[in-house]
Amino acid sequence: MFRLLVVLSLIVFVGLVGNLAAQDAAQKTRDLVAALDKTKYKKKEKANVSIEVFVDIKNEPVVRPDKSEYSGRYESDGYQLILKVAENGTVAGSGFDSSAGNDKVLKFSLKDARVEGALLSGTKVYEDGSERPFEAVFVNRTSRAGTDPNVAKPGPPMFGIGFIQYENGNTNSGWANRVFLEKL
């Protein structure tokens, strides 16, 4: 009887821990998607000249039943990420980042990378041996741009991966850059 109680307790504990991990990945996905969204409206007037700019970018997480469908090459100006994703969610990857403020290319490989839902997490290992945690989300991205919200025209929808790049990997200081890499 005691053994049965111990086994049942272990099963319940493992189930709770697994459920908490899934909730954590879902919350991280929501937070990252919200951080990637952007709405900006500026209007400047000077000497009878008026300039208006409106930009609205929205992202929606994409969960694929077959995780290997995330495999491929993702690119944007100064960034590249090449992923090989297994059906079980394990990831092998490499690429390069741009360093803000200069044209230096920083090559990296991914270590201990996994896909849970739409969230990719792992560690970037750079050529110099430094490591930084990495979280990104697979998204469908839509954007509208124009002089104001009423006349903004939608751009084509894009599928890709988005992440926030922080100065020196530090989330508490320095600059932060929203990065979207389109799947090619």
Secondary structure, DSSP 8 states (H G I E B T S, - for coil): -HHHHHHHHHHHHHHHHHHHHHHHHHHHHHHHHHHH-EEEEEEEEETTEEEEEEEEEEEEE---SSGGGG-EEEEETTEEEEEEE-TTSEEEEEEEEE-TTS--EEEEEEEEEEEETTEEEEEEEETTS-EEEEEEEEEEEEEEEESSTTT-EE---EEEEEEEEEGGG-TTSS-EEEEEEEE-
